[in-house]
């Protein structure tokens, strides 16, 4: 008799767990069936609650434009980007304008208090560059700094709110670096819409109102200024339609517009950020003025691989997203997905098994490559992925997967126990010059650390590190906290090229560790299932991480597959899979089965944009 129990590595082996295992073993021996074996498998925790509440479903249609396009999470931000493009701005210029407005109207998801990853394609030089604006740990950070928050989900979330979780923000340094290389309009002009709306006010959207209501207890606990900004004096949440002004943010943006990123990383603003973090009454952090002044954005090479007849490119470490997306696609390329309907049992089973293998490698090997030797080439090598694919059975789930052994890997590494929290925002842009931006931007958890300075929220990115610096056997965890290190991320900004290296798709999504699944699902819809961009985004969400659980999106037709999945060994979980994918494709891109490779639809010869119906984004452009 063999009893296998999967235990999250985020859970400590407390006496109660040991007693339970002993009791189970005794019961097994008492059956008289001979010997019994209890196999405790280590698997990362994967069922984190959604810090951004689901806000319903709003049907969206494909939007077309001949010259340029912006797809982002809020119509006001999209409008700001479209105006910049109409004025002759580049995709980088538009991204800055969009981001500044998102900081105001979608403050729970991203902003200048956080960080981002960006892919930028320069059409004139036919080059793809990635920019790393990920936050960094303070110089005083230590591997055991979150030890008092291990052991329960409640304790984990106690680490989020306050100063301890705040990393050095990276967004503005990254945007400034990219603008200096590829901007066309003056830096200061790109802040004008956000400044104007901060002063005049904007109507709280239904989604923001839902997020405020869902986070009201956290907001109350942190007090002013965040309490005063989002709640009424009696503590009730401000409702949809309420005019919200933010003169503090307007003043901050004016400083940055006039003085560049230096106005943020030194002087009055930097000191206010440090004081807020270090002065928290119950959970102070370790950020210093030296950390702020010393932050540097990094230009890194993209990672790319072929899938069917396209080249898919993403972000390398410290993001795990690009690697995991390419691994999943590389595994699935060994199968003919076109024979399965997207909502079929076989498709959900097969794709979920591919995810399991990619996430198992992610949990062991991927972290900040400036600190850890990440075997990027080995992880995405076709031969290695062929070996991984061979472990998939169509009649039975593998359950808890085991990390592989790619070329160049260090074997003695522990498994990461961090939670990938579903928040964040994504921006996709193409300009009249053929340049493209795919940028995923975040302050991490919904409303970040809830520390507000100068009208913006600070991130809680340090809780993206593993809380345990080593595993039970003493093996170091790749994603452990270290001074100046960047925490691992799942953000997956993606650009797809055709055989002639022309941009075909620009996509990305929020969603924590599930971002990888949302991006892959959309790519499969576009390439394997002959869908337009909106149809691919609309597909029900599902997937798995490094455990036996397969998650199915609530209130979708995939729920009907639960019994069939369980019969194949999946542990099924029904949940709100709160994606927010924004995508742009050329010519209504279709898969390799379409003659000529590209569909001739109403958008032929134009850009087609789609936005996730699960959020309030949209796409628009200029003709």
Secondary structure as GFF3:
##gff-version 3
##sequence-region A 1 623
A	DSSP	beta_strand	2	8	.	.	.	ID=ss1
A	DSSP	alpha_helix	15	30	.	.	.	ID=ss2
A	DSSP	beta_strand	37	43	.	.	.	ID=ss3
A	DSSP	beta_strand	63	65	.	.	.	ID=ss4
A	DSSP	beta_strand	69	72	.	.	.	ID=ss5
A	DSSP	alpha_helix	75	86	.	.	.	ID=ss6
A	DSSP	alpha_helix	91	105	.	.	.	ID=ss7
A	DSSP	beta_strand	115	122	.	.	.	ID=ss8
A	DSSP	beta_strand	127	133	.	.	.	ID=ss9
A	DSSP	three_ten_helix	147	149	.	.	.	ID=ss10
A	DSSP	alpha_helix	153	160	.	.	.	ID=ss11
A	DSSP	alpha_helix	171	182	.	.	.	ID=ss12
A	DSSP	three_ten_helix	187	191	.	.	.	ID=ss13
A	DSSP	alpha_helix	192	200	.	.	.	ID=ss14
A	DSSP	beta_strand	202	203	.	.	.	ID=ss15
A	DSSP	alpha_helix	206	214	.	.	.	ID=ss16
A	DSSP	alpha_helix	216	222	.	.	.	ID=ss17
A	DSSP	alpha_helix	226	230	.	.	.	ID=ss18
A	DSSP	beta_strand	243	244	.	.	.	ID=ss19
A	DSSP	alpha_helix	247	259	.	.	.	ID=ss20
A	DSSP	alpha_helix	262	265	.	.	.	ID=ss21
A	DSSP	alpha_helix	268	278	.	.	.	ID=ss22
A	DSSP	alpha_helix	289	294	.	.	.	ID=ss23
A	DSSP	beta_strand	298	300	.	.	.	ID=ss24
A	DSSP	beta_strand	303	307	.	.	.	ID=ss25
A	DSSP	beta_strand	310	314	.	.	.	ID=ss26
A	DSSP	alpha_helix	321	332	.	.	.	ID=ss27
A	DSSP	three_ten_helix	337	339	.	.	.	ID=ss28
A	DSSP	alpha_helix	345	365	.	.	.	ID=ss29
A	DSSP	alpha_helix	376	380	.	.	.	ID=ss30
A	DSSP	alpha_helix	382	389	.	.	.	ID=ss31
A	DSSP	beta_strand	425	430	.	.	.	ID=ss32
A	DSSP	beta_strand	436	442	.	.	.	ID=ss33
A	DSSP	beta_strand	452	453	.	.	.	ID=ss34
A	DSSP	beta_strand	456	457	.	.	.	ID=ss35
A	DSSP	three_ten_helix	461	464	.	.	.	ID=ss36
A	DSSP	beta_strand	494	497	.	.	.	ID=ss37
A	DSSP	beta_strand	503	508	.	.	.	ID=ss38
A	DSSP	three_ten_helix	512	514	.	.	.	ID=ss39
A	DSSP	alpha_helix	515	527	.	.	.	ID=ss40
A	DSSP	alpha_helix	533	538	.	.	.	ID=ss41
A	DSSP	beta_strand	542	544	.	.	.	ID=ss42
A	DSSP	beta_strand	549	553	.	.	.	ID=ss43
A	DSSP	three_ten_helix	557	561	.	.	.	ID=ss44
A	DSSP	alpha_helix	562	567	.	.	.	ID=ss45
A	DSSP	beta_strand	571	575	.	.	.	ID=ss46
A	DSSP	beta_strand	582	586	.	.	.	ID=ss47
A	DSSP	beta_strand	607	611	.	.	.	ID=ss48
A	DSSP	beta_strand	618	620	.	.	.	ID=ss49
###
